Amino acid sequence: MTLTAEAAAIRWGYGLPAGDMPDAMLTRLAGPDHALAEWPGVALAEIGPVLAAYQAARKARDDTARKEVQREAQKLALRGVQATFARAVGSADVLRERLVAFWADHFTIAPRNRIEAALPAILIDEAIRPHVNGRFAAMLRAVITHPGMLIYLNQAASFGPGSRKGQSRGKGLNENLARELMELHTLGVGASYSQTDVRELAELLTGLTLSPDQGFVFDPGRAEPGPETVLGVTYAGKGLAPVLQALDDLAARAETAAHIAHKLVVHFVADDPDPALVAAVEAAWRDSGGDLLAVAGALVTHPLAARAEAGKARQPFDFAVASLRALGVAPADIVQADPKSVRRLLLDPLAAMGQPFHQAPGPDGWSERAADWITPQGLAARIDWAMNAPERLVRPLPDPRAFLTQALGTRAGERLAWAVGAAESARDGVGLVLASPEFNQR
């Protein structure tokens, strides 16, 4: 792929219309998060009362109140969906939006029920977006102490075996957060840590918990007393400070730099990346101490990234956003859409394509392999959406030949151009463009 504004928009953003070259993308990324201000989502302060009301309704066995709380939770979740799509479709700061999506998948959480449906979007806005151009250590601290992550990985069920509350309540250790923190969020699978390290880290984390009215809290009554040794480093002292130090140390490990550098290149460039490109991104991470702006710069400006062929499959969310951008759908239309339309045109199709919104099957997030997305069932759902959704989103539909250039630029092949020109209707022509192999790759 030759490095042009068109190529940059497809590789580092959500597709055409073309935008900035990589240097300009990095300049935007270094600046304020205008999309968050223009299309605000949901705050933790809004979901806290809902969680508390739901617990109260369940305790009182009040089905009427419980259903009302569920409806309110669904309204909050819908706002999160609409804000996410509006930013991806409307923001000129496209590299930021793609990086936010990458980090949201890296730190995957998924709601366990309808009451928690807004939590992934809240975690993204409060713990990921503020740090996407900052330091990884700061992002890691924010994510691991966020109520969304604590709920998802059952940290509220973890008590130090020797703690006052653990002994009085007969509660024990839950290792979920510690294990995923090491295996997924920092060091990576196969790194040089042991089960003893996982257990010691789990004991160190036992004070982390939450309450519906306060959000994150550190509870010394459930924290395991005494020092803990993780990867050869002993953490002693009371309160949150030893936990934060352990997070900083994990963020600074060489294994963390290697693990996440590889993930970044796989996500943006190739399922089987060039080792030299991975090494360059890893070096930028180490040299900058995990400065994510510097890491992004090393990735998007590297000649190997510019020369790499388009071979990544667009995941369903990426496909839907790229389609909305190509069709010229306004962010305001997304934000103002009624719940039924959002479900019918966005959420249900994403699920049919194999990627239900913010519902990854596990804490390791979504697969990056093209073969996992380009399947008979997934392709059928994409074709169905491409043929039927555009005329519900844009009226009148664009001329298919003009749309071919608008959506694909110079990437459109001769066979596709001929088929689009021969289409019997605008609906068929636009659908052919969106369902084409050229559009479904980046």
Stockholm file with secondary structure:
# STOCKHOLM 1.0

chainA/1-442         MTLTAEAAAIRWGYGLPAGDMPDAMLTRLAGPDHALAEWPGVALAEIGPVLAAYQAARKARDDTARKEVQREAQKLALRGVQATFARAVGSADVLRERLVAFWADHFTIAPRNRIEAALPAILIDEAIRPHVNGRFAAMLRAVITHPGMLIYLNQAASFGPGSRKGQSRGKGLNENLARELMELHTLGVGASYSQTDVRELAELLTGLTLSPDQGFVFDPGRAEPGPETVLGVTYAGKGLAPVLQALDDLAARAETAAHIAHKLVVHFVADDPDPALVAAVEAAWRDSGGDLLAVAGALVTHPLAARAEAGKARQPFDFAVASLRALGVAPADIVQADPKSVRRLLLDPLAAMGQPFHQAPGPDGWSERAADWITPQGLAARIDWAMNAPERLVRPLPDPRAFLTQALGTRAGERLAWAVGAAESARDGVGLVLASPEFNQR
#=GR chainA/1-442 SS CCCSHHHHHHHHSSCSSCCCCHHHHHHHHHSCCHHHHHSCCCCHHHHHHHHHHHHHHHHHTCHHHHHHHHHHHHHHHHHHHHHHHHHHHHCSCHHHHHHHHHHHHHTCCCCSSGGGTTHHHHHIIIIIGGGTTSBHHHHHHHHHTSHHHHHHTTGGGCCCTTSHHHHHHTCCCCCHHHHHIIIIISSCTTCSCCHHHHHHHHHHGGGEEEETTTEEEECGGGSCCSCEEETTEEECSSSSHHHHHHHHHHHHCHHHHHHHHHHHHHHHTCSSCCHHHHHHHHHHHHHHTSBHHHHHHHHHTCHHHHHSCSCCBCCHHHHHHHHHHHHTCCHHHHHHCCHHHHIIIIIHHHHHHTCCTTCCSSTTCCCCCGGGTSCHHHHHHHHHHHHHSHHHHSSSCCCHHHHHHHHHGGGCCHHHHHHHHTCSSHHHHHHHHHHSTTTTBC
#=GC SS_cons         CCCSHHHHHHHHSSCSSCCCCHHHHHHHHHSCCHHHHHSCCCCHHHHHHHHHHHHHHHHHTCHHHHHHHHHHHHHHHHHHHHHHHHHHHHCSCHHHHHHHHHHHHHTCCCCSSGGGTTHHHHHIIIIIGGGTTSBHHHHHHHHHTSHHHHHHTTGGGCCCTTSHHHHHHTCCCCCHHHHHIIIIISSCTTCSCCHHHHHHHHHHGGGEEEETTTEEEECGGGSCCSCEEETTEEECSSSSHHHHHHHHHHHHCHHHHHHHHHHHHHHHTCSSCCHHHHHHHHHHHHHHTSBHHHHHHHHHTCHHHHHSCSCCBCCHHHHHHHHHHHHTCCHHHHHHCCHHHHIIIIIHHHHHHTCCTTCCSSTTCCCCCGGGTSCHHHHHHHHHHHHHSHHHHSSSCCCHHHHHHHHHGGGCCHHHHHHHHTCSSHHHHHHHHHHSTTTTBC
//
